[in-house]
Amino acid sequence: MYRHFFKRLIDLLLSTIAIIILIVPMFFISLIIIINIALIKAIGIWAAALSTLLAFLIMSIYRYFDVQKYIKLKLDKKLSIFLLLLITICTGLYYVNSLPAIIANIIISVVTSIYINRGFIKTTAKAIKAKFLN
């Protein structure tokens, strides 16, 4: 009874899906460590943040193309680049650390959030109007 269970477990662990699920994150953890070691002397504690950012960016790109094999995802490239630019601007404004920069950061964040979620906001507003006005 146990022999069959363990044979099945080993077959599952050695399957392609399990290898992808286990090996890919291990690769990116190794990438974080390598980038961290390479940059720690040059930029200090910022190496940890930068290495994690780079590894997650690379992993996201890899996962996007990997998932494309099974499900066709539509990625709005212009919106993605625009959001990446806004994240970069907001991060820069955060480190400026002045009142106008903080206000600009809040305005950019709120306007972007409303723009991205405009469909959800419209649907929710209609549902609230229908519930309370009828």
C-alpha positions, 0 to 999 in steps of 0.5 A: 500500500505505501509502496504504491503511494510513494511511487505515485508521489515520486512520479508526481514530483518528477513530472514536468509541472512539478519541476517548473513549479520547484525549479523556476523559483529556485533559479530566481532566488539564486539570481537574487543572491548573485545580484545581491553579492555583486552589488552589495559592495557598490551600493550597500543595502540598496543591493537587496532591494535592487536585486529583488526588483530585478529578479521579480521583473525577470520572473514576471516576464518569464511567467508571462511567456510561460503562461502564454503556452496554455492561456492567451493573455492580452497584455496592454503594452502601452498601459504597462509601460505607462504604469511602469513609468508612473511607478518610477516617477512616484518612487522618485517623488517619494525620495525627494521628500518635500511637500510639493513632491508628496502632493504630486505623488498623491495626485498621480496615484489617485488619478491613476487608480481612478483611471485604471478602475473606471469601469469598476467604479461606474458599475459600482455606482450604477449598482448603488444608485439602483439599490438606494434610489429605487 
